[in-house]
Amino acid sequence: MTPRPRRISAGSFVPLQSEVTVHPGEERQIFYRAVNKTTAPTTGSATYNVTPAKAGIYFDKLQCFCFTEQHLAAGESADMGVVFFVDPDILTDPNTSDVRTITLSYTMFRAHQPARPTASDGVAGTLRELTKPGPDP
């Protein structure tokens, strides 16, 4: 498997290992390092891609930083892990008999930051409507 690096604006996101050998059915953990090179905190989320596409159904992530948003303080770096395995069924699928390398890549995006509500935004009314079903008496 070949992890691919991706750059994010004002930061970096790279695999700590450029390549790992995995046997089908073997559980592995790899790490990517994210660095926030700005002077402000940032929150990001990641999407992943597995190639070749025909191998994607056999690539199973058990734990992944991509399942949740990631927060980095100004200047902070973090190692973000992925626990995965390649389903042994890949070995019996005639469509994947030529697959020798699976590439896992991620793209980090800055997470959408909703505006903070102010007292004039009617927050109390919104909360009441969420917790009290039906019309007000």
Secondary structure, 3 states (H helix, E strand, C coil): CEEECEEECCEEEEECCCCCCCCCCCCEEEEEEEEECCCCCEEEEEEEEEECHHHHHHEEEEEEHHHCCEEECCCCEEEEEEEEEECHHHHCCHHHCCCCCCEEEEEEEECCCCCCCCHHHCHHHHHHHHHCCCCCC
